[in-house]
Amino acid sequence: MSTTTSTPRTPVDADAVAALAHAAGSDPAMEFGNFFLSRFLQLDIGYDDEAETCTVVLPYAAHLCNPQGSVHGGVVTTAIDISMGHLCRRYLSAAVTVEMQVRFFRPLTGDGTCTGRVIRAGRRLVHLESRLHDAEGRLTAMGTGSWHRLDAG
């Protein structure tokens, strides 16, 4: 049996990744929206108060890719999760993920934008969705999840 390895389209710059990790880790802040993972992934988080949505921009970086050169599914899932968590906190209350499902439709090979929306807000459980589009506006992944509101007791 032979194994074939492939390399990312863009080589990983180990020094740049180390500097990014060091910068993200040198800030001890753990407040909402400013924690190591969001700094390391260089997420840009924004809100549309009229539409009650949360947008998370995930910049493409070679060190976030799988061997095929597309952003790793775990990284995509993390961005989707963060968009739903921030949405919940901004418009309802702090909450924790109870369950989440992600469907992948196409590889993400550039920057991506997740937009989270409330499907149904109950007193205890909130049902959310987040859709990830690539820079050309194509749907690349979609997540749905249920979150437990921490103000529900």
C-alpha positions in Angstrom: 0.0 0.0 0.0 1.4 3.4 -0.9 0.6 6.6 0.8 0.4 9.9 -1.0 1.0 13.1 0.8 0.0 16.5 -0.6 1.1 19.9 0.5 -0.9 23.0 1.1 -1.1 25.5 -1.8 0.7 28.1 0.2 3.7 27.0 2.3 3.3 27.5 6.1 5.6 30.2 7.4 6.6 28.6 10.7 8.2 31.8 12.0 5.0 33.9 11.2 2.8 31.3 12.9 5.0 31.2 16.0 4.9 35.0 16.1 1.1 35.0 15.8 0.8 32.4 18.5 3.1 34.3 20.8 1.2 37.6 20.2 -2.1 35.9 20.8 -0.8 34.1 23.9 1.0 37.1 25.4 -2.3 38.9 26.1 -3.8 37.2 29.2 -7.3 38.6 28.5 -10.1 36.0 28.6 -13.1 38.3 28.3 -15.8 37.6 25.8 -14.7 38.3 22.3 -11.0 38.6 23.3 -9.5 35.2 24.1 -6.6 33.3 22.7 -8.4 31.4 20.0 -10.1 34.4 18.5 -6.8 36.3 18.5 -4.9 33.3 17.0 -7.5 32.9 14.2 -7.5 36.7 13.7 -11.3 36.7 13.7 -13.2 39.9 13.0 -16.5 39.8 14.9 -19.3 42.3 14.1 -23.0 42.7 14.6 -26.0 44.0 12.7 -28.4 45.2 15.4 -31.2 45.8 13.0 -31.1 42.3 11.5 -29.9 40.8 14.9 -27.1 38.9 13.3 -23.5 38.3 14.1 -20.8 38.1 11.5 -17.4 36.5 12.0 -14.8 36.9 9.3 -12.3 34.1 9.2 -9.1 35.2 7.3 -7.5 32.5 5.2 -4.1 31.4 6.4 -2.0 28.4 5.2 -1.4 27.2 8.8 -5.2 26.7 9.1 -5.4 24.3 6.2 -5.6 20.6 5.7 -3.2 18.9 3.3 -5.5 19.6 0.4 -5.1 23.4 0.9 -8.5 24.2 2.1 -9.4 25.5 5.6 -9.6 22.6 8.0 -13.2 21.6 9.0 -12.4 22.0 12.7 -11.4 25.6 12.1 -14.6 26.2 10.0 -16.6 24.7 12.8 -14.9 26.9 15.4 -15.8 30.1 13.5 -19.4 28.9 13.0 -19.6 28.1 16.8 -18.2 31.5 17.7 -20.7 33.3 15.4 -23.6 31.6 17.2 -22.2 32.1 20.7 -21.6 35.8 20.1 -25.1 36.2 18.6 -26.7 34.6 21.6 -24.7 36.7 24.1 -25.4 40.0 22.3 -29.1 39.6 21.7 -30.3 37.1 24.4 -27.9 36.0 27.2 -24.7 34.2 27.8 -25.2 30.5 26.7 -23.4 27.3 26.1 -23.5 24.9 23.2 -25.7 21.9 23.9 -25.3 20.4 20.4 -24.1 21.4 17.0 -24.2 20.0 13.5 -22.1 21.3 10.6 -22.6 20.5 6.9 -19.8 21.2 4.5 -20.7 22.0 0.9 -17.4 23.1 -0.7 -13.8 23.7 0.3 -13.0 27.1 1.8 -9.8 28.2 0.0 -9.9 31.9 0.9 -11.4 34.2 3.5 -14.8 33.2 4.8 -17.7 35.0 6.5 -20.0 33.3 8.9 -23.4 34.9 9.6 -25.3 33.7 12.7 -29.0 34.0 13.1 -31.5 33.0 15.8 -34.0 30.4 14.5 -36.0 30.2 17.8 -35.3 31.7 21.1 -36.9 29.8 24.0 -36.7 30.5 27.7 -34.1 27.8 28.2 -32.9 26.7 24.8 -32.0 28.8 21.8 -31.8 27.3 18.3 -29.4 29.0 16.0 -27.8 28.7 12.6 -24.7 30.1 10.9 -23.9 30.1 7.3 -20.3 30.4 6.0 -19.8 32.0 2.6 -16.5 32.3 0.7 -15.3 35.6 -0.8 -17.3 34.9 -3.9 -20.5 34.6 -1.9 -20.8 30.8 -2.3 -22.2 28.8 0.6 -19.3 26.6 1.9 -20.7 25.3 5.2 -23.7 25.7 7.5 -24.1 25.0 11.1 -27.1 24.6 13.3 -27.0 24.4 17.1 -28.9 24.4 20.3 -27.6 26.5 23.2 -28.6 26.5 26.8 -29.2 30.0 28.2 -27.3 30.7 31.4 -30.0 33.1 32.6 -32.5 30.3 32.5 -31.2 28.8 35.8 
